[in-house]
Amino acid sequence: MKAMVVRKAREPLACEERPLPEPGRGQVRIRVHACGVCHSDSFVTEGLWPGLRLPRIPGHEVAGVIDAVGEGVTTLQRGDRVGVGWHGGHDGTCRACLQGKFIQCEAGLVTGVTTDGGYAEALLAPAVAVAPLPDGLGFAEAGPLLCAGVTTFNALRNVGARSGDLVAVHGLGGLGHLGVQYAAAMGFEVVAIARGADKEDFARKLGASRYVDSEREDAAKVLAERGGARVVLATAPSAEAIAKLVPGLGIEGCLLIVAAPFEPMQIGAIDLIGRNRRIQGWASGTAADSADALAFAARTGVRPIIETYPLVDAQAAYERMMSGKARFRAVLAVHA
């Protein structure tokens, strides 16, 4: 099989011919049809992941078809359309797993980081990490839903907001443009917050009922005037911009962070205490969560906006994504 490989950190991806891997016990082999290119792939390409072992094939937004099944796998079969996301498996025995928190498994695998991922024509995955793809969803559009999609969907459905609540989505990039769609489809009143007046029509087409240009308006003030947001979903990785939104939360409102700014945030304790507000982060999800995110998207019309590239152009796709110029997710189209 052909694979795009990180041989050494901070060097371009290398195209290699590798033997087709055979699934072991509890594993399946997936013929990759598409793989999304995510900012988290930089953990591998830049050598940032603790204990990272190179060479490694990156990619954790994988959609394809099972073409081989290992011993002991009874729930999947050849020909199944499936996807694999960030969560690449769990041991089932650690403290987190015994509480059902598989995404926090102390020995958890990460697709494309601790195991080889989807920048290749095939990959192996544990059956417990595999989600079914709905028939109405194409491979290329399913890819980003297995990371950006499940992250925003899963965060919103677990935050405690109810249909009709005011939910603000900060940022209209790879995560945000899906967050607005999911929030609208869940029945929330959605306010989109981004920079530039030119994004208003786009935000409304995604499902926002109100758009705030943060270059011209104080977003927190706008939200406060509407009674305060039940949730602010922070999808843009700017610690300063995120922190400024706290005063826009309503009573018991939640600043829900799915972006990953590396710099610390400065938030006043009084801004939290006075209205019982809270700050929460959210990881992506397990295969079951991905299955729910995909099925919900298929039913409601939530779709990522994507740019596609052939596998051999993975380096160009990665650079485009890292530059912030991709609109809005870059996807490798591996098999037609």
C-alpha positions in Angstrom: 0.0 0.0 0.0 1.0 3.7 -0.4 1.4 5.7 2.7 2.4 9.3 3.6 4.8 9.0 6.5 6.3 11.3 9.1 9.9 10.0 9.2 11.4 12.9 11.2 9.7 15.8 13.0 9.4 19.1 11.1 10.3 17.4 7.8 7.9 17.0 4.9 5.8 13.9 4.7 7.4 11.1 2.7 5.6 8.8 0.3 6.4 5.1 1.0 5.3 1.7 -0.3 4.5 -0.5 2.7 3.2 -4.1 3.0 -0.5 -4.3 3.5 -1.0 -4.9 7.2 -2.9 -8.0 8.4 -5.5 -7.6 11.2 -4.8 -9.2 14.5 -7.2 -10.4 17.1 -10.0 -7.8 17.7 -8.9 -5.7 14.7 -10.2 -4.9 11.3 -8.4 -3.6 8.2 -10.0 -0.6 6.6 -9.5 0.4 3.0 -9.2 4.1 3.3 -11.4 6.2 1.0 -10.9 9.5 2.7 -9.0 11.0 5.6 -9.4 14.5 7.0 -6.4 16.7 7.7 -6.6 18.1 11.2 -4.6 20.7 13.2 -4.0 17.9 15.8 -1.9 16.1 13.1 0.8 18.6 14.1 1.3 16.6 17.3 3.0 14.1 15.0 4.5 16.3 12.2 6.1 18.6 14.7 7.0 15.9 17.2 5.0 17.4 20.0 3.3 14.3 21.4 4.9 13.0 24.6 6.7 9.7 23.9 5.9 9.9 20.1 7.5 7.1 18.1 8.6 7.8 14.5 8.1 6.9 11.7 4.4 7.3 12.0 1.5 7.6 9.5 -0.8 10.5 10.7 -4.5 11.0 10.2 -7.4 10.4 12.6 -10.5 11.4 10.5 -10.7 8.1 8.5 -13.6 6.9 6.4 -13.5 3.7 4.4 -14.6 0.1 3.9 -13.6 -2.9 5.9 -11.7 -5.4 3.7 -10.4 -7.8 6.3 -11.5 -9.0 9.7 -9.4 -10.4 12.5 -10.1 -13.2 14.9 -12.7 -12.5 17.5 -14.5 -9.7 15.7 -18.2 -10.5 15.5 -19.9 -7.1 15.1 -18.2 -6.0 11.9 -17.7 -7.7 8.5 -16.1 -7.2 5.1 -17.8 -4.5 3.0 -19.0 -2.4 6.0 -18.7 1.3 5.5 -17.0 2.7 8.6 -15.1 5.5 10.2 -12.4 5.9 12.8 -11.6 9.0 14.8 -9.2 10.3 17.4 -10.1 7.6 19.9 -8.2 4.5 18.7 -9.1 2.1 21.4 -9.1 1.5 25.2 -8.0 -1.2 27.6 -11.4 -1.5 29.4 -9.7 -2.1 32.8 -8.2 1.2 34.0 -10.1 3.5 36.4 -11.5 5.7 33.6 -12.7 2.7 31.6 -14.4 1.2 34.7 -16.4 4.4 35.0 -17.3 4.2 31.3 -15.0 7.1 30.4 -13.3 5.4 27.5 -12.1 8.6 25.9 -10.0 9.2 29.0 -8.5 5.7 29.1 -5.1 5.7 30.9 -3.7 3.4 28.2 -5.8 4.7 25.3 -4.7 4.6 21.7 -4.8 7.6 19.5 -5.3 7.0 15.8 -2.5 8.5 13.7 -0.5 9.4 16.8 0.2 6.2 18.9 -0.9 4.0 16.0 -0.6 4.4 12.2 -3.5 6.5 10.8 -5.3 7.3 7.6 -2.8 9.1 5.4 -2.5 5.7 3.7 -4.4 3.4 1.5 -5.3 1.1 4.5 -5.0 1.0 8.2 -5.7 -1.3 11.1 -8.1 -0.4 13.9 -9.5 -2.2 16.9 -13.2 -3.1 16.4 -14.1 -1.0 19.5 -12.8 2.1 17.8 -14.9 1.7 14.6 -18.2 3.6 13.9 -20.7 2.7 11.1 -21.1 5.3 8.3 -24.8 6.1 7.4 -25.6 5.3 3.7 -26.5 8.9 3.0 -23.1 10.2 3.9 -20.1 10.3 1.5 -16.6 9.3 2.6 -15.0 12.7 2.1 -17.7 14.5 4.0 -17.7 11.9 6.8 -14.0 12.3 7.5 -14.1 15.7 9.3 -17.2 14.6 11.2 -15.1 12.0 12.9 -13.1 14.7 14.7 -14.4 18.3 14.4 -17.9 16.9 14.0 -18.1 14.6 17.0 -16.2 17.1 19.1 -18.7 19.9 18.7 -21.7 17.6 18.6 -20.7 15.7 21.7 -19.8 18.8 23.6 -23.1 20.4 22.9 -25.3 17.4 23.7 -23.6 16.9 27.1 -23.4 20.5 28.3 -27.0 20.6 29.8 -28.5 23.1 27.4 -32.1 22.5 26.2 -33.9 23.2 22.9 -34.6 26.9 22.7 -31.6 28.0 24.9 -29.3 30.7 23.6 -26.0 29.1 22.4 -23.2 31.2 21.0 -20.5 29.7 18.7 -17.2 31.6 18.8 -15.3 31.1 15.5 -16.4 30.0 12.0 -13.5 27.8 11.0 -13.2 24.0 10.8 -14.8 23.4 14.2 -17.1 26.5 14.3 -18.9 26.0 11.0 -19.9 22.5 12.2 -20.7 23.8 15.7 -23.2 26.3 14.3 -24.9 23.6 12.1 -25.1 21.1 15.0 -26.4 23.7 17.4 -29.1 24.9 15.0 -30.2 21.3 14.3 -30.4 20.6 18.0 -33.0 23.4 18.3 -30.9 26.1 20.0 -31.1 29.8 19.3 -27.7 30.3 17.7 -25.5 33.4 17.7 -22.3 33.1 15.6 -19.3 35.2 16.6 -16.4 35.9 14.3 -14.3 38.7 12.8 -15.5 40.6 9.7 -18.8 41.7 8.4 -18.3 39.5 5.3 -19.1 36.3 7.3 -22.6 37.3 8.3 -24.4 35.7 5.3 -22.4 32.5 5.7 -23.2 32.3 9.4 -26.9 32.7 8.7 -26.8 30.0 6.0 -25.3 27.7 8.5 -28.2 28.3 10.8 -27.3 31.2 13.0 -30.2 33.6 13.8 -27.8 36.4 14.8 -24.2 37.2 13.8 -21.8 39.3 15.8 -18.8 40.9 14.1 -16.3 41.0 17.0 -14.3 43.7 15.2 -17.3 46.1 15.4 -19.3 44.9 18.4 -18.6 43.7 21.9 -19.9 40.1 21.7 -20.2 39.6 25.4 -22.4 42.8 25.6 -24.6 41.6 22.8 -25.1 38.3 24.5 -25.8 39.9 27.9 -28.4 42.2 26.4 -30.2 39.0 25.2 -30.2 37.6 28.7 -26.9 35.9 28.5 -25.9 32.7 26.7 -26.6 29.3 28.2 -23.5 28.1 26.4 -20.6 29.8 24.6 -18.9 27.1 22.4 -15.3 28.3 21.9 -13.9 27.0 18.7 -11.3 29.6 17.8 -7.9 29.1 19.5 -7.4 32.6 21.0 -7.2 32.6 24.8 -7.7 36.4 24.9 -10.8 36.3 22.7 -12.3 33.4 24.6 -11.8 35.0 28.0 -13.6 38.2 26.8 -16.8 36.1 26.3 -17.3 35.1 29.9 -19.4 38.2 30.8 -21.8 37.2 28.0 -22.8 34.0 29.8 -26.2 33.9 31.5 -26.9 32.5 35.0 -25.2 29.1 35.3 -23.9 29.6 31.8 -21.0 27.5 30.5 -17.9 28.5 28.6 -17.4 25.3 26.6 -13.9 25.1 25.2 -13.1 22.7 22.3 -10.4 24.9 20.7 -6.9 24.5 22.1 -5.0 27.8 22.6 -1.6 27.1 24.1 -1.4 30.4 26.1 -3.1 30.7 29.5 -6.5 32.5 29.8 -7.1 35.3 32.3 -10.6 35.1 33.7 -11.8 37.0 36.8 -13.3 34.9 39.6 -16.0 37.4 40.2 -17.3 37.0 36.6 -17.8 33.3 37.5 -19.0 33.5 41.1 -21.6 36.3 40.6 -23.8 34.3 38.2 -22.7 30.7 39.0 -20.9 30.4 35.6 -18.5 27.6 34.8 -15.7 26.8 32.3 -15.5 23.3 30.8 -13.3 21.6 28.3 -14.5 18.7 26.1 -12.6 15.9 24.3 -13.9 14.3 21.2 -15.6 11.0 21.8 -15.6 7.3 21.4 -16.8 5.2 18.4 -20.4 5.3 19.9 -20.3 9.1 20.0 -19.0 9.2 16.4 -21.8 6.9 15.3 -24.3 9.3 16.9 -22.7 12.4 15.4 -22.6 10.8 11.9 -26.2 9.6 12.1 -27.5 13.0 13.4 -25.6 14.7 10.6 -27.1 12.4 8.0 -30.6 13.0 9.3 -30.4 16.8 9.7 -28.2 17.8 6.8 -25.1 18.9 8.8 -22.2 18.8 6.4 -18.6 20.0 6.5 -17.3 22.3 3.8 -14.3 20.6 2.4 -11.3 20.9 0.0 -10.1 17.5 -1.4 -6.6 16.5 -2.3 -5.1 13.2 -3.6 -3.1 11.2 -1.1 0.3 12.1 -2.6 -0.5 15.8 -2.0 -0.9 15.3 1.7 2.0 17.7 2.4 0.2 20.5 0.4 -3.1 19.7 2.2 -1.4 19.8 5.6 0.3 23.2 4.8 -2.9 24.6 3.5 -4.7 23.6 6.7 -1.9 24.9 9.0 -2.0 28.3 7.1 -5.6 28.7 8.1 -6.6 29.2 4.4 -8.5 25.9 4.0 -12.3 26.4 3.6 -13.0 24.7 5.9 -11.6 21.2 6.2 -8.9 19.7 4.0 -9.6 16.0 3.1 -7.4 13.4 1.4 -9.4 11.5 -1.2 -7.5 8.2 -1.2 -9.7 5.7 -3.1 -12.5 6.7 -5.4 
